[in-house]
Amino acid sequence: MYTIHRASRAALACSAVLLAAALAAACADTAYKTTDAKTTADAGGDAGPELDWGSFDVPPLPDGFELGKAVVYAHDALTLYEVDPETLAVTKVADFGWPAEPDKMTDLAVDQAGRMLGVSRGYVYGVDPKTGACTALSQLPAETHFVGLSFIAQKSGGPEMLVGIDKTGGRVDRIDPQSGQTVAIGTFGNGLLASGDIVSVKGLGTVATVIDGKSETDFLARVDESNGKATVIGDTGFKSIFGLGYWKGKLYAFTSAGEFVLLDVKTGAGTLVQADTGVLWWGAGVTTSAPVID
């Protein structure tokens, strides 16, 4: 995204030097691998019931790290963009700076403070929203294939939970970014599978793009954070929506065909903003504290 999509790239990462020092012990024996291409498979209310977050906390910011401004972020496999919520202009931020071998970013998540995390097929990364520098935080189980990622806030304002939606079976997992451990929350149900992303914002709740194996286009669905169940809001009219962001009542959607679309949070209906952005989108992200209304 070129200036702010999806409540614009939020932060969680560090400069190359600081990252190497802070995470050397955790990543010393880690092998990095590239990933395959990302596969397709009543908006309102709050963030849902409070859950037992357990020990799944976000890693602290390293010394010298600067949080990015609040914007909507989007990305392809190798590059970070931001979308300006006022002008809808999409601007390149930087190419992702991998800590070892090149990888491919499947999706991003941004917490209430602007910290950014990302996942590839095999790893959880801290990402600097200003430079794209990535730090390997943990290795994910081989059987997981997360195509969507988001933080979910507690109503009480406690630690946020990182969740991913898996391509297989429409499963929603809680992810510990520091260990890579995953715990299943539940599945979408009703034959629904993940299309490409999930986003959660205080005051909006949690929504995802899903498919049912029958329609040629994606549906927007509300997700119950307590059990992973998805309730369809409506047909978007677009397919392969791999990125979702939010800002002031508008859902920012990005497709694998390079389309930039705005989704109606109440009906799911999509309105095309730009037919060909020149980027084959893989994901998007926005802070959980993005503004809900003007």
Stockholm file with secondary structure:
# STOCKHOLM 1.0

chainA/1-294         MYTIHRASRAALACSAVLLAAALAAACADTAYKTTDAKTTADAGGDAGPELDWGSFDVPPLPDGFELGKAVVYAHDALTLYEVDPETLAVTKVADFGWPAEPDKMTDLAVDQAGRMLGVSRGYVYGVDPKTGACTALSQLPAETHFVGLSFIAQKSGGPEMLVGIDKTGGRVDRIDPQSGQTVAIGTFGNGLLASGDIVSVKGLGTVATVIDGKSETDFLARVDESNGKATVIGDTGFKSIFGLGYWKGKLYAFTSAGEFVLLDVKTGAGTLVQADTGVLWWGAGVTTSAPVID
#=GR chainA/1-294 SS CBSCSTTBCCCBCCCHHHHHHHHHHHHTTCCCCCCCCCCCCCCCSCSCSCCCCTTCCCCCCCTTCCCCCSCEEEECSSEEEEECTTTCCEEEEEECBCSSSCCCCCEEEECTTCCEEEECSSEEEEECTTTCBEEEEEECCTTCCEEEEEEECCTTCCCCEEEEEETTTTEEEEECTTTCCEEEEEECCTTCEEEEEEEEETTTEEEEEEECSSCSSCEEEEECTTTCCEEEEEECSCSCEEEEEEETTEEEEEETTSCEEEEETTTCCEEEEESCCSCCCCEEECBTTCCSCC
#=GC SS_cons         CBSCSTTBCCCBCCCHHHHHHHHHHHHTTCCCCCCCCCCCCCCCSCSCSCCCCTTCCCCCCCTTCCCCCSCEEEECSSEEEEECTTTCCEEEEEECBCSSSCCCCCEEEECTTCCEEEECSSEEEEECTTTCBEEEEEECCTTCCEEEEEEECCTTCCCCEEEEEETTTTEEEEECTTTCCEEEEEECCTTCEEEEEEEEETTTEEEEEEECSSCSSCEEEEECTTTCCEEEEEECSCSCEEEEEEETTEEEEEETTSCEEEEETTTCCEEEEESCCSCCCCEEECBTTCCSCC
//
